[in-house]
């Protein structure tokens, strides 16, 4: 069972993803990135994790606005590479998990847009180093609700952007109390591969002693289950 994991751009932060996914019996991880130029690894992978990191360039959600804090920090080569990886995953019907930037990128690929900066007051809740902590209200009847088994979850938070208009075929599965979108999934998953995007970072919730909560542990367990099902269905 081979999982392709995009590189988050930071060695320290990338290590959290490796630790979160390693140790699962039968899992092989392969790191993919524009720098490594190894998109071909998607041809033999069984799933894709789109990691967090730098902001998606506004070109990829149809915006010309470039006047928000940190707007100079883009990596369009990464955007192009990860868009291609996602498209291959869809063509091959592979499970996909998008984390923070990864969730936002999925939304952009499918025609949605982003809130470029949440603003001073909301950033006090959502943005920060170290991570902030706040509850998420989970929509009943969603995949995320099925995974967590709960109407609410405590999560970590480290973002200044968020999903605005959901992309084609997507629905919102969770909000912060202030209305910020915290997750996306297929509106109708019939005939489609597993897809889950979350705005938080399940791979480093241990920093807030939340690693055993459903918003981290159950997401990883379900993702692995879906990979096994997907792989078995192709044999």
Secondary structure, 3 states (H helix, E strand, C coil): CEEEEECCCCHHHHHHHHHHHCCCCCCEEEEECCCCCCHHHHHHCCEEEECCCCECCHHHHCCCCCCCCCCCCECHHHHHHHHHHHHHHHHCCCEEEEECHHHHHHHHHCCCCEECCCCHHHHHHHCCCCCEEEEEEECCCCHHHHHHCCCEEEEEECCCCEECCCCCCEEEEEEECCCCEEEEEECCCCCCCCEEEECCCHHHHHHHCCCCCHHHHHHHHHHHHHHHHHHHHCC
